[in-house]
Amino acid sequence: MFAYYATDLGDDLRIDPLGYSATVVDAVLRNLLPVAFAVASGLAAWEARKLGASEIWRLGAVRSRYTIAAQHLSPVVALAWSLLILPTLCALVQEQVAPDVPGLTLLAFALVLCVAHGIVGFAVGATVRHIAVVPIIAVTDFLAVGWSTGLETPWPRHLTGLFAGKMMFGELPTAAALAAPLLLAVGSAVAMALLWAPVSRWLRGAVAGALVVACAFGSFSLVGDWSYIGPRSTGHGAIACAGQSPRICLPEARAEHISALTEEAEATLESLRRAGLPAEPTSIKDTSLNLRYPEPSTKDDWTVPLGVGEATGTIRYQVAREVVRFECAPPATGPARLVYYWVSSKVGQTDTYLRRLSSEPDFTPQERSRIQDGVAKVLRLSEAQQMDWYETTVAEACQEDGTTT
């Protein structure tokens, strides 16, 4: 188990969890769920086969089959749970992240699925007594779950409990995304358990069959039109905020930087206002709060990569970019680059912007000279003339065919 953890989880745990335990728990579960399910179903089938061979399964008059099954499934489920709980604890300690409600929700979800897979495996082992049933059901379970994410058809992966795509900060599967695999797995497990009820064989078979069909249809109806990554809700991560106008918000794990970020952002906004730009946002949020579903900046609410800016020393540039408002998307490259370079010059970050442009294939030495010379002429004008140039150039950027900025 620990060898599997050390060799297969390295890449997934390199993502910065930002203090959000669901990111860490999800990394463990996406690698170990197929193994845990295979262990639960395979060992449960083995236990059921032993019961059948010893005739204990027929002692219904002394102990109910549910009591017998529970006693023999308990150590199997405990082992399967340990395959998930222990690596999860190791990962949380390694990443120095405290458990929180979203992370515990994902873990509890996986533990319930383990129980369901164990019950189904037990039912198969009780029905098919041949020794070959043990490896067959274990391998089938492992492959059915593990390979689901590699299929071109999206919906099977949403019924296994494996969530495609890493869990970003603040994300959690929606209620429907959690309910679909639970409905199929738990419904099938309950149907298998109904087969042990001391009632008419035909009645219990009919009820169990109807339940499996209903749960399968219900699960498919939930996920049938989903894409590769299922729906996720956001806003579950702990955040820290400071200041009033603007109010700076970022993940709580980065709270120690919030005072310096607030001072830098306020100084940048003051520089922009002195240049005549309408830089008066009421809030500035770090982009890491909504990585998968980014919120575009508005006049009052800005979304800025504060974490990236703090790590690279480009906070002033990142904030300054947000003051520019084009009426089209994307704006034309030529005018837009002039505008961004001019704005960057107002906060002393022209080198940062030029480094950004250097990664674009069309940024030639000639283009660099055009931008620098053009803006140098503008900077020699009065403030009123510069603002006239700025507004005219912003408008021109949407009168030409846009490409990239």
N, C-alpha and C positions, 0 to 999 in steps of 0.2 A: 504493500500500500504506500509506504513512504518512498520507495524507489519510484513508483508511478508518479507520486506527487512531485518529486524532485526533478524528474526528467520531462514530464509532460506539461507542467504548469508554469514553467519559466517565462515563456512569452506572454501568457495571459496576465501574469502578475507584474509585468513591467509597466503596465498602465498605472498612472498615478490615481489612486482611489479618492484623493482629496478628502480623506476622512470619512468616506461613505462606505459602510461595510457591505452594502449590497453589491458593489463592484467586485469586492474580493470574494464574497460568497458565490456569486455567479461564475467567476473564473474557475473556482473549484468544482462546482456542480456540472458545468458544461463538459468537464473532462472526466469526472468520476461517476456521473449518473448511470451511464451504460454499464459500467462495472458493478455498481451497487445493485442495479436491477437484475443483472445476470446472476449475481451471487444469491440474491433473495429468491428468485424463481428456481434456480438450479438446486440449491440446498433444500428448499421447501419440497420440491419434487422428490428429492432423495429421502427426506423424512417421511413423506406420504407413502413412498414405495416400501420403506421398512415397516410401516404400520400395516400395510396390506399383506406383506409376507408373514408377519407375526400374528395376524388375525385380530389385533387389538382394535382395528377400525370397525369390527363387527360387534364390539361390546357396547352397543347403544343402550341396552337395558341397564347397565351399570353406570356408565358415564356418557353424557351426550357427545355426539361427534364434534360439536363446537368446542366443548371443553378439551377434548383430545387434541383437536387441531390447534387451539390456542396454546396449549402446553408445549407442543412440538414446534410451533412457529416462533415462539418467543425468542429462543436463542438464535434462530436464523435471522429474524428481524433485527435483533441487537447487533449481530455481526455486520449486517448491511448498513445499519445506522452508523456504526463506528467507522465504516469506510467513508462516510460523508462528514461526520462530526469532527473527528480527529484532524483530518487535513484542513478543514475549515478553521479550526482553532489555530493550527500551525500557521496558516496563511494570515490570519488576523494579527497574530503576534509578530510575524515577519514584517508585515506592512505597518505595524503599530497603529492599528485601527480598532476602535472599540465597537462591540456589537451594537446595533441599533435596530429599531423596529422593522425597517425595510429588509435588512439582512436576515433577521430572524424569521421574517415572513417567507422569504425564499427557502430557507433551510427547512422550516416546518412543512412547506409545500412538498419538498423533495422527500421528507421522511414519510409523509402520508402515502406518496406514490410507491415507496419501497414496500410498505405494508400491503398495498394492493397487488403489486407484482408477486409478493410472496404467497398471497392467498391463491392467485391464479396458478402459480407453479405447483402449489400443494394440490389443487384440484386436479391438475393434469396428472401429477404423480399418483394420486389416488385412483385415477381411472385407468391409466396405462401403467402396468406394473413392470414392464421390461426395463432393464438397467439402462438401455440406450436413451430412454426418455430424459434422463438427467442432463447429459451433455447437449442433447438436441434442444431442449427448452432454454438452457442457459445461453448457448450460442445464438439461437434464434432471437432471444430477447436482446442480447447485446447488439447484434447486427441491425435489428429492426429499429432500435433507438438510435444507435450511432450513425447509421447510414442515412437516416431520414434527412439530415441537414445537407446531404450531398445530392439529393434528388432535384430534378428540374421543377417538378410540381411542388408548389410551396406548402399545401395544406397538411401533408403527413407530419412535417416537422413540428407543427403547432399542437399535435396531439400526443407527443412523447414526453413533454416536460422540459425539453431542451430549448432554450431561448437563443435563437440565432442572433448574432451581433452582440458585442460586449455591452454590459449594463453601464451606461454612463452615469455621471454624477446626478443624483436626484431622480433617476429613473426607477420605475417599478412596473412590471407587467400589469395591465389593467385587470379588472375583475374577470372579464371575459377570457383573457389570455390565461389566467390561472384556472378558471372553471372548466375550460375545454378539455385539457388532459385529465383533470380530476374526474370529470363526468365520465369519460371513457374508462379510465383505469378503475376507479372506485365502483362504478356501475357494473363493470365486468366482474370484479371481485365479489360484489354482493350477489350477482347472479350465480357465480360458482358456489358460493356458500349456501344459496337456496337449494342447491341440488342435494345437500345433506339433511334437509329438513325431513322429519318423520311423517310425511304425508304421501299422498298418491304419487307414484313415479311420474305419471303423465302430467299431473297438475304442476308439480315442481319443475318439470322440464319445460312446460309451456310458459310458465311465469318467468323462468330464468331466460328462456330464449327471447321472450318479448322485451324483457328488461335490457338485454344486450343490444337488441336492435334499436330500441328507443334511445339508449345512451349513445350509441354510435351515430345515429341520425342527428341527435341533439348536438353532439360535439362537432360533427361536420358542418352543420348549419351555422355554427359560430365562426368557424375558421375558413370556410370554403372560398371566400373572396379575399383573404388576407395575402399580402405580399411576403417577401422573404423574411422580413422582420415584423413580428406581430405588434399590435398596438401597445403603447406604453404611456403611462401617466408620468408627469414630471412634478418637480417641486417638493420631493420627499427628503432632500438633503438638508442638513443644518447649514444655515448661512449667517454671516455676520454683516452688519451694516453700521455705518458711521456718517456723521454730517447731516445737514438738513437740506441745503440747496447748493450743490446737489447732494443727494443721499447715495453714498457709495456702498455697494453690496457685492460680496464675493463669498466663496465657500468658507465655512468656519475654520477649516484646517489652515487657511491662510490669514487668519485674523491678526496675527502678529505684524503683518505688513500693512494693515488697513490705515494706520495713522500716516505713514509715509506716503501711501498711495493717495490719500485724501489731500494732503498738502500739495503733492505734485499735480494732481488733477485741478485743484483750485487755482494754483499758480498758472497752469496752462490756460484755463478758461479766462483768467484775468488778462493774459497776454492777447488772447484772441479778441476779447471785448475791446481792448485798447486799439486793436487794428480795425475796429468797426464791425466785426462779425457778431451775429446774434448767438452767442455762446452762453445760453442760460438754461441748461437742462435741469430738471427737478430730480432726476435720478440717473446714476450710471451703474450698470450691472456688468459683472464679468461674464464673458461669453461661455465660460465653463458651466454656468448655471443652466444653460439650454444648448448643449453641444449638438444633439441630434435634431432638435427642432428649434433652430436659432430664431430669435425674435428680432426683426429689423428695427434699427433705431428710428425714432420719431423725433420731432422737434423738442419734446419735453423729456423723453425717456431714451437714453442712449445705451447701446450694448457694445462694450469695448473689451478687447482681450487684455484685461488688467494683469492677469497672471503672466502672460507672455511678455507684456511690456515691463513688468517688474523684474522678470528674469533676464531680459535682454537690455534693460536700460532705455527702453523706447516708450515709456508711458506718455510723454509729452506728444510724441508723434501719433500714437494710437488714439489719444483723445482728440487731437487736432483734426484728424481725418473725418471724425464724425460731424464736424460743424458744416461740412460741405453737403449741400442738398441739390442733387440733380433731379429734374422732372422726368427723366427717362432712365431706363436701365437696359443695357449698359450705355453710358455716354460715349461719345467719340473719344478716341485715345489721345489725339493731339491736344485739344483744349483741356481735357481732363487732367493730363499730366502737368500742364502749366499751372492749373488751379491748385492741385495737390502740392506741387513744389513751392508755390507762393505761400500757401498756408503753412507748410512745414518750415519755411524760412521765418515765419512770425513766431515760432516757438523754438527756434534754433535746432531743428532736426532735419535739415536738408540732406545731410549725409545718410541718415537713416532711410529716407525715401529713395535716394539714388541706389543704395544697396539693395533695396527691394526691387527696383526696376532692373538691376543688373541680372536678375534671374530670368528675365523675359528675352526671348530670342531676337526680337526686333529692336532691342535697346542698343543701338550702335553708338560709337563715339560721336557721330554726327548728330544723333538724336539727343545725346547728353548735352552737347554744345548748344543745340537749339533751345533746350529747356533752360539751361543756365543763363544764356545770353538774353533770352526773352524775358525772363523774370527779373534779371538784373536791371533792365530798362524800366520795368514797372516799379521796382523798388525806389527808383530815383524820383518818382512822381510824388505829388502830395497825397495825404491819406484819402482825401475825397476822390481824387483821380484814381487811386488804386482801387477803391471800392467800386467805382464805375467800371473799371476794367474787369474786376472780379465778377460782377453781375453780368456783364456782357459776355464774358468767356464762358461762364456757367450756362448761359442761354445758348451760346453757339455749340456747346458740347452736345446738345440735344437736337440741333438742327442738321447734324451730320450723322452718317451711319456709325453707330457705336461698335466698338470691339472690346478691348480690355483697358483697364486703368491700373 
